[in-house]
Amino acid sequence: MTPSARVAFMKRFVLLNEPGKATVSSNPAGRPIVRCQTPAVTTEMQIGGAELRDNLAFLPMELREATDTTGASVHQINMGFIREDGQWKLLSLGLLLLDLPSLELEWDTAEMESTERGALDALKTIAEAVEAYRRKFSRLPESLANLGPPLHGAANAEAAGLLDSDLATGMQNGYAFRYVIVGASTLGAPAKYELAATPLHYERTGRRSFFRDSNGILHGADRKGAVGSEADPKVE
């Protein structure tokens, strides 16, 4: 499972009497820790490494109150998995059988919707940064790198400090971003550009490719991971 799917899986085991706030971190070994905080209590969950035995796997989970420093509230659960037809399924109390591949597909779909929304927001952020650069330097930046933070000293035309370092390199949250100047001139208000966002891993980090045309209109379509175009449907 992807890291986000493992987190979603752990969230299914949280039973609280009132709504709470979930946060995610990692332990020193890099394993995800999910914290669920309510006004009354905060629980913490961590999944350990799997132990494999032929077509069986055992996965330990530790649950505790976040404020517990002595281990008095620790509960340890050893979840058993069985492999059928090449797919792992979870046995809970020996009675309930969950189809992990189907659940993973459900979680991946929810994750893709989130990353696609993030890609659209990122395109708008990049466009705002390009326009800010244009106003300040009376021309378009040559690349996204010109919009990133300077390594040393004050912001300048080579590194204007208008985007964070991730977006300035053209990658963020499972999407790759492309910036292209349209036409022969980069000077002044008439100069135009196009932006594109494509999923880094099609059907894992996103399905739709997004395209911002030279008139500032956003388009989006399932391009099987290829770059979009202004022929794609408009995105509101």
C-alpha atoms as a printed R data frame, in Angstrom:
    type eleno elety resid chain resno       x       y       z
1   ATOM     1    CA   MET     A     1   0.000   0.000   0.000
2   ATOM     2    CA   THR     A     2   1.061   3.601  -0.531
3   ATOM     3    CA   PRO     A     3   1.896   5.631   2.617
4   ATOM     4    CA   SER     A     4  -1.418   7.497   2.375
5   ATOM     5    CA   ALA     A     5  -3.299   4.199   2.028
6   ATOM     6    CA   ARG     A     6  -1.574   2.846   5.150
7   ATOM     7    CA   VAL     A     7  -2.633   5.972   7.030
8   ATOM     8    CA   ALA     A     8  -6.214   5.600   5.789
9   ATOM     9    CA   PHE     A     9  -6.124   1.959   6.843
10  ATOM    10    CA   MET     A    10  -5.066   2.909  10.383
11  ATOM    11    CA   LYS     A    11  -7.824   5.514  10.586
12  ATOM    12    CA   ARG     A    12 -10.402   2.719  10.121
13  ATOM    13    CA   PHE     A    13  -9.355   1.348  13.530
14  ATOM    14    CA   VAL     A    14 -10.053   4.565  15.472
15  ATOM    15    CA   LEU     A    15 -13.205   4.475  17.565
16  ATOM    16    CA   LEU     A    16 -13.856   7.788  19.329
17  ATOM    17    CA   ASN     A    17 -17.055   9.134  20.818
18  ATOM    18    CA   GLU     A    18 -16.758  12.578  19.232
19  ATOM    19    CA   PRO     A    19 -15.204  14.192  16.150
20  ATOM    20    CA   GLY     A    20 -11.492  14.805  16.318
21  ATOM    21    CA   LYS     A    21  -8.527  16.121  14.398
22  ATOM    22    CA   ALA     A    22  -6.089  13.726  12.733
23  ATOM    23    CA   THR     A    23  -2.402  14.462  12.255
24  ATOM    24    CA   VAL     A    24   0.313  12.324  10.705
25  ATOM    25    CA   SER     A    25   4.010  12.044  11.539
26  ATOM    26    CA   SER     A    26   6.747   9.413  11.365
27  ATOM    27    CA   ASN     A    27   8.850   7.635  13.950
28  ATOM    28    CA   PRO     A    28  12.666   7.503  13.644
29  ATOM    29    CA   ALA     A    29  12.353   4.362  11.497
30  ATOM    30    CA   GLY     A    30  10.079   6.173   9.034
31  ATOM    31    CA   ARG     A    31   6.882   4.316   9.917
32  ATOM    32    CA   PRO     A    32   3.676   6.422   9.951
33  ATOM    33    CA   ILE     A    33   2.122   7.492  13.255
34  ATOM    34    CA   VAL     A    34  -1.498   8.676  13.254
35  ATOM    35    CA   ARG     A    35  -2.753  10.885  16.082
36  ATOM    36    CA   CYS     A    36  -6.461  11.510  16.604
37  ATOM    37    CA   GLN     A    37  -7.184  14.381  18.945
38  ATOM    38    CA   THR     A    38 -10.552  15.159  20.549
39  ATOM    39    CA   PRO     A    39 -11.329  17.534  23.429
40  ATOM    40    CA   ALA     A    40 -11.347  14.544  25.765
41  ATOM    41    CA   VAL     A    41  -8.489  12.348  24.620
42  ATOM    42    CA   THR     A    42  -5.776  11.940  21.996
43  ATOM    43    CA   THR     A    43  -4.987   8.485  20.657
44  ATOM    44    CA   GLU     A    44  -1.840   7.461  18.833
45  ATOM    45    CA   MET     A    45  -1.423   4.497  16.478
46  ATOM    46    CA   GLN     A    46   1.593   2.968  14.836
47  ATOM    47    CA   ILE     A    47   1.951  -0.043  12.534
48  ATOM    48    CA   GLY     A    48   5.113  -2.120  12.826
49  ATOM    49    CA   GLY     A    49   6.924  -4.317  10.331
50  ATOM    50    CA   ALA     A    50   5.216  -7.355   8.843
51  ATOM    51    CA   GLU     A    51   6.210 -10.946   9.645
52  ATOM    52    CA   LEU     A    52   5.686 -13.269   6.663
53  ATOM    53    CA   ARG     A    53   4.956 -17.009   6.885
54  ATOM    54    CA   ASP     A    54   4.162 -18.607   3.533
55  ATOM    55    CA   ASN     A    55   0.747 -17.216   2.554
56  ATOM    56    CA   LEU     A    56   0.213 -15.583   5.967
57  ATOM    57    CA   ALA     A    57   1.417 -12.225   7.251
58  ATOM    58    CA   PHE     A    58   1.214 -10.766  10.746
59  ATOM    59    CA   LEU     A    59   1.215  -7.002  11.201
60  ATOM    60    CA   PRO     A    60   1.553  -5.493  14.693
61  ATOM    61    CA   MET     A    61  -0.312  -2.309  15.625
62  ATOM    62    CA   GLU     A    62   0.264  -0.347  18.824
63  ATOM    63    CA   LEU     A    63  -2.392   2.002  20.212
64  ATOM    64    CA   ARG     A    64  -1.934   4.311  23.185
65  ATOM    65    CA   GLU     A    65  -3.016   7.582  24.709
66  ATOM    66    CA   ALA     A    66  -0.659  10.263  23.447
67  ATOM    67    CA   THR     A    67  -0.022  11.585  26.954
68  ATOM    68    CA   ASP     A    68   0.952   8.165  28.302
69  ATOM    69    CA   THR     A    69   4.680   8.152  29.108
70  ATOM    70    CA   THR     A    70   4.688   4.952  31.166
71  ATOM    71    CA   GLY     A    71   2.982   2.601  28.705
72  ATOM    72    CA   ALA     A    72   0.043   1.923  31.025
73  ATOM    73    CA   SER     A    73  -2.528   2.528  28.256
74  ATOM    74    CA   VAL     A    74  -0.703   0.663  25.484
75  ATOM    75    CA   HIS     A    75  -2.717  -1.899  23.538
76  ATOM    76    CA   GLN     A    76  -0.957  -4.143  21.063
77  ATOM    77    CA   ILE     A    77  -2.887  -5.808  18.260
78  ATOM    78    CA   ASN     A    78  -1.464  -8.405  15.910
79  ATOM    79    CA   MET     A    79  -3.446  -8.380  12.683
80  ATOM    80    CA   GLY     A    80  -3.392 -11.453  10.477
81  ATOM    81    CA   PHE     A    81  -3.452 -11.403   6.666
82  ATOM    82    CA   ILE     A    82  -3.941 -14.251   4.230
83  ATOM    83    CA   ARG     A    83  -2.939 -14.252   0.561
84  ATOM    84    CA   GLU     A    84  -5.560 -15.548  -1.868
85  ATOM    85    CA   ASP     A    85  -5.055 -15.480  -5.648
86  ATOM    86    CA   GLY     A    86  -2.032 -13.228  -5.197
87  ATOM    87    CA   GLN     A    87  -3.957 -10.650  -3.127
88  ATOM    88    CA   TRP     A    88  -3.671  -9.960   0.595
89  ATOM    89    CA   LYS     A    89  -6.837  -9.973   2.684
90  ATOM    90    CA   LEU     A    90  -7.249  -9.083   6.326
91  ATOM    91    CA   LEU     A    91  -8.698 -11.467   8.906
92  ATOM    92    CA   SER     A    92 -10.178  -9.563  11.848
93  ATOM    93    CA   LEU     A    93 -11.119 -11.715  14.867
94  ATOM    94    CA   GLY     A    94 -11.250 -14.650  12.457
95  ATOM    95    CA   LEU     A    95 -14.703 -13.528  11.276
96  ATOM    96    CA   LEU     A    96 -14.558 -10.425   9.096
97  ATOM    97    CA   LEU     A    97 -12.838 -10.593   5.709
98  ATOM    98    CA   LEU     A    98 -11.894  -7.276   4.121
99  ATOM    99    CA   ASP     A    99 -10.872  -7.012   0.479
100 ATOM   100    CA   LEU     A   100  -7.692  -4.951   0.716
101 ATOM   101    CA   PRO     A   101  -7.231  -4.461  -3.067
102 ATOM   102    CA   SER     A   102 -10.736  -2.952  -3.277
103 ATOM   103    CA   LEU     A   103 -10.114  -0.780  -0.239
104 ATOM   104    CA   GLU     A   104  -6.784   0.358  -1.639
105 ATOM   105    CA   LEU     A   105  -8.496   1.337  -4.900
106 ATOM   106    CA   GLU     A   106 -11.053   3.325  -2.897
107 ATOM   107    CA   TRP     A   107  -8.312   5.100  -0.947
108 ATOM   108    CA   ASP     A   108  -6.266   5.765  -4.091
109 ATOM   109    CA   THR     A   109  -9.349   7.337  -5.721
110 ATOM   110    CA   ALA     A   110  -9.848   9.629  -2.727
111 ATOM   111    CA   GLU     A   111  -6.151  10.516  -2.766
112 ATOM   112    CA   MET     A   112  -6.241  11.299  -6.497
113 ATOM   113    CA   GLU     A   113  -9.178  13.670  -6.000
114 ATOM   114    CA   SER     A   114  -7.139  15.484  -3.363
115 ATOM   115    CA   THR     A   115  -3.982  15.711  -5.482
116 ATOM   116    CA   GLU     A   116  -5.963  16.884  -8.513
117 ATOM   117    CA   ARG     A   117  -7.476  19.709  -6.464
118 ATOM   118    CA   GLY     A   118  -3.988  20.514  -5.225
119 ATOM   119    CA   ALA     A   119  -2.683  20.616  -8.808
120 ATOM   120    CA   LEU     A   120  -5.342  23.146  -9.806
121 ATOM   121    CA   ASP     A   121  -4.505  25.301  -6.791
122 ATOM   122    CA   ALA     A   122  -0.807  25.056  -7.671
123 ATOM   123    CA   LEU     A   123  -1.466  26.234 -11.253
124 ATOM   124    CA   LYS     A   124  -3.261  29.273  -9.888
125 ATOM   125    CA   THR     A   125  -0.386  29.930  -7.488
126 ATOM   126    CA   ILE     A   126   2.158  29.695 -10.320
127 ATOM   127    CA   ALA     A   127   0.107  32.049 -12.508
128 ATOM   128    CA   GLU     A   128  -0.075  34.591  -9.689
129 ATOM   129    CA   ALA     A   129   3.696  34.337  -9.227
130 ATOM   130    CA   VAL     A   130   4.314  34.834 -12.957
131 ATOM   131    CA   GLU     A   131   2.135  37.934 -12.967
132 ATOM   132    CA   ALA     A   132   3.882  39.293  -9.876
133 ATOM   133    CA   TYR     A   133   7.230  38.736 -11.596
134 ATOM   134    CA   ARG     A   134   5.958  40.498 -14.729
135 ATOM   135    CA   ARG     A   135   4.852  43.535 -12.706
136 ATOM   136    CA   LYS     A   136   8.182  43.750 -10.904
137 ATOM   137    CA   PHE     A   137  10.585  43.119 -13.775
138 ATOM   138    CA   SER     A   138   8.448  44.154 -16.805
139 ATOM   139    CA   ARG     A   139   8.969  40.784 -18.474
140 ATOM   140    CA   LEU     A   140   8.145  37.105 -18.044
141 ATOM   141    CA   PRO     A   141  10.455  34.764 -16.152
142 ATOM   142    CA   GLU     A   142  12.477  32.427 -18.349
143 ATOM   143    CA   SER     A   143  11.580  29.397 -16.213
144 ATOM   144    CA   LEU     A   144   9.862  28.367 -12.996
145 ATOM   145    CA   ALA     A   145  13.274  28.402 -11.324
146 ATOM   146    CA   ASN     A   146  13.290  32.211 -11.643
147 ATOM   147    CA   LEU     A   147  10.262  32.282  -9.341
148 ATOM   148    CA   GLY     A   148  11.886  30.254  -6.558
149 ATOM   149    CA   PRO     A   149  13.624  31.441  -3.400
150 ATOM   150    CA   PRO     A   150  17.200  32.758  -3.662
151 ATOM   151    CA   LEU     A   151  19.931  30.586  -2.172
152 ATOM   152    CA   HIS     A   152  21.656  33.625  -0.705
153 ATOM   153    CA   GLY     A   153  20.823  37.269  -0.287
154 ATOM   154    CA   ALA     A   154  17.804  39.216  -1.430
155 ATOM   155    CA   ALA     A   155  15.292  38.209  -4.080
156 ATOM   156    CA   ASN     A   156  16.237  39.139  -7.643
157 ATOM   157    CA   ALA     A   157  15.305  38.449 -11.270
158 ATOM   158    CA   GLU     A   158  17.091  35.078 -11.190
159 ATOM   159    CA   ALA     A   159  15.337  33.948  -7.985
160 ATOM   160    CA   ALA     A   160  12.403  36.196  -7.185
161 ATOM   161    CA   GLY     A   161  11.164  34.347  -4.087
162 ATOM   162    CA   LEU     A   162   7.599  34.108  -5.395
163 ATOM   163    CA   LEU     A   163   7.250  30.298  -5.188
164 ATOM   164    CA   ASP     A   164   8.427  27.689  -2.713
165 ATOM   165    CA   SER     A   165  11.321  25.471  -3.725
166 ATOM   166    CA   ASP     A   166   9.106  22.489  -4.696
167 ATOM   167    CA   LEU     A   167   6.945  24.378  -7.176
168 ATOM   168    CA   ALA     A   168   9.993  26.193  -8.523
169 ATOM   169    CA   THR     A   169  11.475  22.814  -9.504
170 ATOM   170    CA   GLY     A   170   8.221  21.869 -11.250
171 ATOM   171    CA   MET     A   171   7.053  19.072  -8.951
172 ATOM   172    CA   GLN     A   172   4.676  19.041  -5.987
173 ATOM   173    CA   ASN     A   173   2.260  16.553  -4.392
174 ATOM   174    CA   GLY     A   174   2.353  13.961  -7.167
175 ATOM   175    CA   TYR     A   175   2.159  16.364 -10.119
176 ATOM   176    CA   ALA     A   176   4.717  17.765 -12.559
177 ATOM   177    CA   PHE     A   177   4.311  21.372 -13.709
178 ATOM   178    CA   ARG     A   178   5.427  22.886 -17.013
179 ATOM   179    CA   TYR     A   179   5.760  26.568 -17.929
180 ATOM   180    CA   VAL     A   180   6.109  27.625 -21.583
181 ATOM   181    CA   ILE     A   181   6.411  31.126 -23.038
182 ATOM   182    CA   VAL     A   182   4.169  31.593 -26.103
183 ATOM   183    CA   GLY     A   183   5.515  33.810 -28.870
184 ATOM   184    CA   ALA     A   184   8.871  35.392 -29.518
185 ATOM   185    CA   SER     A   185   8.835  38.092 -26.838
186 ATOM   186    CA   THR     A   186   8.909  37.939 -23.049
187 ATOM   187    CA   LEU     A   187   8.613  41.710 -22.588
188 ATOM   188    CA   GLY     A   188   5.704  43.640 -21.114
189 ATOM   189    CA   ALA     A   189   2.034  42.908 -20.653
190 ATOM   190    CA   PRO     A   190   1.398  41.466 -24.174
191 ATOM   191    CA   ALA     A   191   3.788  38.550 -23.585
192 ATOM   192    CA   LYS     A   192   1.919  35.282 -23.037
193 ATOM   193    CA   TYR     A   193   2.596  31.883 -21.487
194 ATOM   194    CA   GLU     A   194   0.996  28.506 -20.879
195 ATOM   195    CA   LEU     A   195   1.046  26.225 -17.848
196 ATOM   196    CA   ALA     A   196   0.473  22.486 -17.591
197 ATOM   197    CA   ALA     A   197   0.164  19.978 -14.752
198 ATOM   198    CA   THR     A   198   0.434  16.228 -15.332
199 ATOM   199    CA   PRO     A   199   0.335  13.357 -12.790
200 ATOM   200    CA   LEU     A   200   3.762  11.946 -11.983
201 ATOM   201    CA   HIS     A   201   2.252   8.451 -11.678
202 ATOM   202    CA   TYR     A   202  -0.919   8.076 -13.710
203 ATOM   203    CA   GLU     A   203  -3.827   6.505 -11.758
204 ATOM   204    CA   ARG     A   204  -1.779   6.703  -8.545
205 ATOM   205    CA   THR     A   205  -1.214  10.415  -7.989
206 ATOM   206    CA   GLY     A   206  -3.867  11.591 -10.425
207 ATOM   207    CA   ARG     A   207  -5.835  10.853 -13.590
208 ATOM   208    CA   ARG     A   208  -6.533  14.266 -15.073
209 ATOM   209    CA   SER     A   209  -3.979  16.476 -16.782
210 ATOM   210    CA   PHE     A   210  -4.553  20.216 -16.459
211 ATOM   211    CA   PHE     A   211  -3.715  23.034 -18.869
212 ATOM   212    CA   ARG     A   212  -3.849  26.813 -18.431
213 ATOM   213    CA   ASP     A   213  -3.966  28.438 -21.857
214 ATOM   214    CA   SER     A   214  -2.435  31.775 -22.858
215 ATOM   215    CA   ASN     A   215  -5.725  33.527 -22.049
216 ATOM   216    CA   GLY     A   216  -5.729  32.243 -18.473
217 ATOM   217    CA   ILE     A   217  -8.468  29.625 -18.965
218 ATOM   218    CA   LEU     A   218  -8.055  26.288 -17.155
219 ATOM   219    CA   HIS     A   219  -8.728  22.990 -18.945
220 ATOM   220    CA   GLY     A   220  -8.687  19.426 -17.646
221 ATOM   221    CA   ALA     A   221  -9.088  15.886 -19.005
222 ATOM   222    CA   ASP     A   222  -7.931  12.314 -18.553
223 ATOM   223    CA   ARG     A   223  -4.955  12.250 -20.915
224 ATOM   224    CA   LYS     A   224  -3.521   8.929 -19.671
225 ATOM   225    CA   GLY     A   225  -0.651  10.900 -18.129
226 ATOM   226    CA   ALA     A   226   0.096  13.028 -21.212
227 ATOM   227    CA   VAL     A   227   0.156  16.841 -21.282
228 ATOM   228    CA   GLY     A   228  -3.230  18.540 -21.676
229 ATOM   229    CA   SER     A   229  -4.238  21.210 -24.190
230 ATOM   230    CA   GLU     A   230  -6.693  24.030 -24.744
231 ATOM   231    CA   ALA     A   231  -8.922  21.548 -26.598
232 ATOM   232    CA   ASP     A   232  -9.747  19.845 -23.273
233 ATOM   233    CA   PRO     A   233 -12.942  20.781 -21.385
234 ATOM   234    CA   LYS     A   234 -12.831  23.922 -19.278
235 ATOM   235    CA   VAL     A   235 -12.418  23.559 -15.529
236 ATOM   236    CA   GLU     A   236 -14.363  25.918 -13.292
